[in-house]
């Protein structure tokens, strides 16, 4: 099968890119021919298809001049057309295209009668700022296509101008039904995200729940000592909850934080900031830790950190948000807590740090789950079934 993978970034940036590269390797390992369409970026991995990548654009510095590309990109259509002349795929599997590539490429694919699968890594289909979170709280104000709330609450990077652009983008694409008409199957890693689309009455043709996957090499269970967090160091990820907990309570261990962000500070005896870690360093730190924490305040879709912890044989303390409770089984593979109640996190940490046998048992259960439910082979079978049904 000839498969075209599309994502706006082609370097390991976040969860969507982790899935992109793992999926590419999985498909090629099973004998499929894979091409990639993306955007030029200095951190990109090498690719024989980079001559077709669209030019780079950066919205992080509130680049209003490039705003037109959010709505429709003629360049992306031209470059994709040129790639399709050379590589004629049986199917296109899209990850994130918002803003940098735009949904203009959906019509280009559809004109050539190429079936389209789109994996949903966030809430962009219903929420202008991707996260359903603003003003330090879960937010569903835009339900019912009330996207003007994005401007009223400055929900995109705190900028009135960017929020207005995001609002207009949502209204335009919804009026065109550009995703709904052109995407043949949406794939949601979590049941929670699928349910949001149903509750918000999105007119999608088909949506399937297919969790992400991870390879789980054999591990020797090391009880470990420290509490480990990996991700952006921001309030939306609940990092301040973790920091406050370790400042106020004496747990007799360290809190290790991998990543960067505004909450990064000087390390001390009980809190150590590790900075950005590569994939191997991250796996090693997890294996050496006692428990991993996913403390998000917003509705995480399907955080890879949980899968990575399970693959390392570690239990997870996770917040009751989004798809996290679908992964973390309270009292079996970890603990769930309510992020609006700091005492709930304190109780979970206290239990995790007080009972060695429970850590070993939960870690074993977590590893068993990773090696039976979230395997590459199981994911490949289910995804191939979706591909074949659309091609047929």
N, C-alpha and C positions, 0 to 999 in steps of 0.2 A: 504494500500500500504506500502511496505517496502522500505525505502529510506535511502541511504547512503550519508551522507554529508562529504565532504573532504575539509580541509583547513590546511595550514601548521602551523597556530597558533590556539590555543584553549583558548584564553583569549581575553578580549575586548581591542584590540590594536588600530585598525584604522577602516575605513569604512567597509572593507571586513569582519572583525570580528563582527562589529555591525550587519551587514546583516546576518551573519552566525547564531548568537544566536537568533536574532529576527525570522529568518526563521525556525529554529529548534522548537522554541516555537509555532509558527504558525502552523506548520505541525502536531505537537503532539496534539495541541488543536483541530485539525480537525480529530483526530483519527488515524493518521498514525504512524507506528513504525519507529523510526529513530535511526540509528547508526552513529558513528563519527569516522573518521580516521584522525590523525593529528601527530604532533611531540611533544615529551616530552619537557616540559618547566616549570620552577619553578612557573610561574604565572598562569599556566593552571587552568581552572575550573575543578571540579571533574567530572569524566566520568567513566561509567562501562566498557568503551572500551579502557581505557588508557593502558592496557597491550599489545595492538597491535600497540601503537604509536611508531614511529621511534625515534631513539636516537637524542638528541639535537645537533645542529651544529650552530655556530655563525659566520656570515660573517661580522659583523659590525666592527670587529677588523682586517679586511683584512686577514682572515684565508685562506691562499693559500693551505695549506695541505688538506683542506676539499673540494678542487675544483672539484674533480672527481664526487662528489655527485650532482653538478650542472648539469652534463651531463646525468647521469644515476645512479639510486640507486637500487642496488640489495637488500639492506636491506628493502627498501620501498616495493619492489615487494613481498618479503618473508612475511613481516608483514601483508600486505594487503591480500595476499593469505590465511593466517591463519585466518584473520577476516572473509573473504568470506566463509570459510568452516563452520563457526558458524552462520553468518548472511548472508542470501542469498537475496540480495536486488532486487527489481524490476527495480530500476533505481539508478544511481549515479549522485549526483549534486555536482560539484566541484567549489570551489572559487579560492583561490591562492595556487598553488603547486610549483611555480618556485623556483629553487635552493634547498630549504630544502627537498622537496619530489621528485621533478623532474617529467617529463612527462613519466617516465618509468611505472608508475602505470596505464597509459592509456591503454597500451598493456595488462596489467594484467586483467583489467576490460573487455577489448574487447575479450580476449580469452574465457571468460565466457559468452559472448554475452549479457553483461549488457549495456543497453543504457546509454549514457553519456551526461549530460548537463554541460556546463561550463559558469559561469557568469564572464564577463570581468569587473574587477574593475579598470583596468589601461590599459596602452598601450604596455604591455610586448610582446604581440603577434607580434608587428611590431617594437618595439623600445628597444634596449639593456638596457637602463636605466629606462624603465617603463614610463617616463614622457614627452618625446618629448620636452625636455628643457635642454639646456646646454650653458655654457658661457654667462649666464644671458640673454638668449633670447630663444624664441620658436624655436625648431630645427626639421627639417624634412630631414636632410642630408642622413639618412639611407633608404629613400624611394627607391624602386627598388632593395632591398636586398644589399645595399651598407653599410654593417655593419662594414667595416673597419674604417668608420668615428668615431666609438666609441673609437678606439685607437688614431686616429689622434687628437681627442679633449678631451681625458681623461674623458669621460662622466660618468663613474661610480666611484663616490666618489673621483674624482680627482686622481685616481690611474691608472697608465699605466698597471700594472699587472692585476688588476681586470677588467679593460676595455678590455684587450686582452682576458681574460676568457669569458667575456660576448659576445664578438664578435664571438669567436669560438663556444660558446653555441648556438648562433643564427644560425650560418651557419650549424652546425650539425643538429639541430632540423628542420630547413627548408629543408635541403637535404633529411631528413627522412619523412618530412611532417607529423610528429608525432601528432601534434594537429589536422591538417586538415583531416587526414585519420581516426582518432579515435573518435573525438568529434562529436556527432550526431547533437547537437544544441548549438550554442553560444548564450548567452543572454547578450545584451548590455543595461545598464540602460539609456543610452542617445542615441539619434539619431546621435549626433556628432561622437561618437566612432564608431558606425556602419558605418557611411559614410567614416571614415578613412580607415576601412578595405576594403571597396569597392574601394576607390581611390587608395589604395596601392595594389590592385588586389590580395588580399588574397584568397586562394582557399578553402573557408569554405563551408561545405555542406548546412548549414542553419544558419541564424542569425535572432533573434527576438529582438525587442526593448521592454523592460519591466522595467519601472522605479522602483526604490526602494520604500519602504513603511514606514509609521510611524503611530503609534497610537496617536490620538489627543484627550486628555482628555479635558473636558470643561474648558475654561479659562475666567477669568474676565479681560477685557482689561484694563491694567494699562498703562497710557501714558508713564511713565518712563522718565528718564532724560539722562542717559549715553549711549555712543556708545559702542557696545560689539563686541569682536572678540574672536573666539575659534579655536584653531589649533596650528600647530607647528610654533614657532617664528623664521621664516626663510625668506630670501629674495625671494625665489621662491613663497612663499605665499603672497608676497607683504606687509609684516609687516613693512618693512622700509618705504614704502609709507605712511602707516598710522601714524607711529611715526613722520616722517618729517612733515606731515600735521598738527599734533597737536602741534608740536614745533613751527611751523611758523604761525599758525592761532589761534586766540582766539575764541573758539566756545561757551564758557560759560558752558561747561560740561566736563566730564572726558571720557577718552578712557580706557576701561577695557579690559585686554588681559588675556585669560585663555589658559594655555599651557606652554610649555617649548621649549628652543632652543637657538641658539647662539645670538639672538637679545634681549634676556632677560636682563634687566638692573634694576637699582634702580627706585622705584616708586617716583613720585612727585605729585604736586597738580593736574596736568591735565592728567597724565598717570599712571595707576596703573596695576602692574603685579600680577595676582592672583595665578599663578602656576597651577598645574594640578588639575582639578575638577572632581569629580565622576559624574555619570549620573544625579543624583538628584540635586546636587549643580549647574550643568550646566543649567538644566532646570529652576531652581529658578532664576539664574542670568539673563537668557534670558527674563523671564517674567517681571523682574524688569527693564529691559533696554528699551531704546527708539527705537533703530534700531540696526540691526546686520549687520556686514560687512564681506563679503567674497572677499578678495582683490587679489586673486591669479594672478600671472603673467603667469603661465603655463596653459595648457588646462585641467582644472579639468573635470573629467568624470561626476560624479553625487555627489557633496558634500553633506554629511548628514547634515552639519550645516544649509543649506538652509531649509531642511525639518524640522529640529528641531526648527528653528526660526518661520516657518509658523505654526507649531503645538502649539507654544507659543503665536500666534497671533501678531507676529512682522514682519514688513517689512524688506527687505534685500537690502543693497547696494552691488551689485555684479559686478565683472569685466566681460567684454565681452570676455570670454575665455571658450572654450570647451562646456560642457553641461550647464553652468550656465545660459545663455540666454534662454534655454529651460524651466528653472524653474522660474527665476525672470522675471516677465512681467513688462517692463519699463513703468512707469506711471499707474500701477495697483496694483502690489504687492511689488513694490520697485523701485530702480533706477539702471541703468547700466552705467558703466564708462569704459573708455579706460585706462588700466594700464600703457601704455607707455606715458600717458599725465597726470601728477600730478594735473593739473588744473581741469581735468575732475572729479577726486575724490573730490577735494575741492568744486566744484559746487554741486555735489550730497550731500555731507555732509551739506553744507549750506542750501540747500532746505529742507533736512530731519529735521534739527534742528530749522527751522524757521516757520514751519507750523504744528501746533498741529492737525488740522482737517485732513490734508493729512495723517499724521501718523496713526490716528485712522482708517481712511477709508482703507488705504493700508494694515494695520494690519488685519482688518476684512476680506478683500479680500484674504489675504494670508491664514488665518485660514480656510476660506471656501474652498480654493483649497486643503488644506491638508486633509480636512474631506470629500472631494468628489472624488479627483483624485488619492490620494496617500494612500488609506486606506489598512489595512491588508486584508480585504475581497476581494477587487478588485484585489490585487496582487495575492492572493491565487487562485482565479478563473482562471486568465490568466496562472499562472504557472502550475496548475493542468492540464489545457488543453494541454500544451506543454508536460508534463509527459505522459499523456494518448496517445497522438499522437505517441510518440516514442515507448511506450510499445506495442501499437497496431501494 
